[in-house]
Amino acid sequence: MPYHLNKIMEKKILLTACVLGFTAIILGAFGAHALKKTLNPEQLNSFETGVKYQIYHAIFLLFIGMSSIITLKEKAIVFYLTLIGVLFFSGSIYILTTSSLTGIKSKIFGPITPIGGLLLISSWGYLFYSILTKK
């Protein structure tokens, strides 16, 4: 793969990691301060779980973007599995826990959370496989 394409993909991964990290910090602060007064403890705990998984995977993507052990194709697969996984997992949790405030009908988002979790597991599993099969 040409060098410039590798650098473009690495930049895309690192910028996405920064956005995920940045927004996770904002959402965490929002949960700890603004939502603390309006959500019940179970909802707040779920919201915080979404934030934790988002920040964990922001850090994960920083590692992926800077890693030289996996190929560009492998980075791309891990990146998309992770990004879609975070959007589905954390995003659906945010919607589900705040639906009483936003008025969003959240029933359709319930099944999306485990799909997001499966995508996150798949990203880690694929990374494991990619590293394990290196010669």
For each residue, the residues with C-beta under 8 A, 3 or more apart:
1: 5 6 71 72 73
2: 5 6
3: 6 7
4: 7 8
5: 1 2 8 9 72
6: 1 2 3 9 10 72
7: 3 4 10 11
8: 4 5 11 12
9: 5 6 12 13 72 75 76 79
10: 6 7 13 14 65 66 75
11: 7 8 14 15 65
12: 8 9 15 16 79
13: 9 10 16 17 61 64 65 75 79
14: 10 11 17 18 61 62 65 66
15: 11 12 18 19
16: 12 13 19 20 61 79 83
17: 13 14 20 21 58 59 60 61 62 65
18: 14 15 21 22 58
19: 15 16 22 23
20: 16 17 23 24 54 55 57 58 61 86
21: 17 18 24 25 55 58 59 62
22: 18 19 25 26
23: 19 20 26 27 54
24: 20 21 27 28 51 54 55 58
25: 21 22 28 29 55
26: 22 23 29 30
27: 23 24 30 31 47 50 51 54 94
28: 24 25 31 32 48 51 55
29: 25 26 32 33
30: 26 27 33 34 35
31: 27 28 34 35 36 39 44 47 48 51
32: 28 29 35 36
33: 29 30 36
34: 30 31 37 38
35: 30 31 32 38 39 43 44 47 98
36: 31 32 33 39 44
37: 34
38: 34 35 101
39: 31 35 36 43 44 47 97 98 101
40: 43 44
41: 44 45
42: 45 46
43: 35 39 40 46 47 97 98 100
44: 31 35 36 39 40 41 47 48 97
45: 41 42 48 49
46: 42 43 49 50 93 96 97
47: 27 31 35 39 43 44 50 51 93 94 97 98
48: 28 31 44 45 51 52
49: 45 46 52 53 93
50: 27 46 47 53 54 89 90 91 93 94 97
51: 24 27 28 31 47 48 54 55 90
52: 48 49 55 56
53: 49 50 56 57 86 89 90 120
54: 20 23 24 27 50 51 57 58 86 90
55: 20 21 24 25 28 51 52 58 59
56: 52 53 59 60
57: 20 53 54 60 61 82 85 86 120
58: 17 18 20 21 24 54 55 61 62
59: 17 21 55 56 62 63
60: 17 56 57 63 64 82 123 124
61: 13 14 16 17 20 57 58 64 65 79 82 83
62: 14 17 21 58 59 65 66
63: 59 60 66 67
64: 13 60 61 67 70 75 78 79 82 127
65: 10 11 13 14 17 61 62 75
66: 10 14 62 63
67: 63 64 70 75
68:
69: 131 134
70: 64 67 74 75 78 127 130 131 134
71: 1 74 75 130
72: 1 5 6 9 75 76
73: 1 76 77
74: 70 71 77 78 126 127 130
75: 9 10 13 64 65 67 70 71 72 78 79
76: 9 72 73 79 80
77: 73 74 80 81 126
78: 64 70 74 75 81 82 123 126 127 130
79: 9 12 13 16 61 64 75 76 82 83
80: 76 77 83 84
81: 77 78 84 85 119 120 122 123 126
82: 57 60 61 64 78 79 85 86 119 120 123
83: 16 61 79 80 86 87
84: 80 81 87 88 116 119
85: 57 81 82 88 89 116 117 118 119 120 122 123
86: 20 53 54 57 82 83 89 90 91 116 120
87: 83 84 90 91 116
88: 84 85 91 92 112 113 115 116 119
89: 50 53 85 86 92 93 113 116 117 119 120
90: 50 51 53 54 86 87 93 94 116
91: 50 86 87 88 94 95 112 116
92: 88 89 95 96 109 110 112 113 116
93: 46 47 49 50 89 90 96 97 113
94: 27 47 50 90 91 97 98
95: 91 92 98 99 102 104 106 109
96: 46 92 93 99 106 109 110 113
97: 39 43 44 46 47 50 93 94
98: 35 39 43 47 94 95 101 102 104
99: 95 96 102 103 104 105 106
100: 43
101: 38 39 98
102: 95 98 99
103: 99
104: 95 98 99
105: 99 108
106: 95 96 99 109 110
107: 110
108: 105 111 112
109: 92 95 96 106 112 113
110: 92 96 106 107 113
111: 108 114 115
112: 88 91 92 108 109 115 116
113: 88 89 92 93 96 109 110 116 117
114: 111 117 118
115: 88 111 112 118 119
116: 84 85 86 87 88 89 90 91 92 112 113 119 120
117: 85 89 113 114 120 121
118: 85 114 115 121 122
119: 81 82 84 85 88 89 115 116 122 123
120: 53 57 81 82 85 86 89 116 117 123 124
121: 117 118 124 125
122: 81 85 118 119 125 126
123: 60 78 81 82 85 119 120 126 127
124: 60 120 121 127 128
125: 121 122 128 129
126: 74 77 78 81 122 123 129 130
127: 64 70 74 78 123 124 130 131
128: 124 125 131 132
129: 125 126 132 133
130: 70 71 74 78 126 127 133 134
131: 69 70 127 128 134
132: 128 129
133: 129 130
134: 69 70 130 131
135:
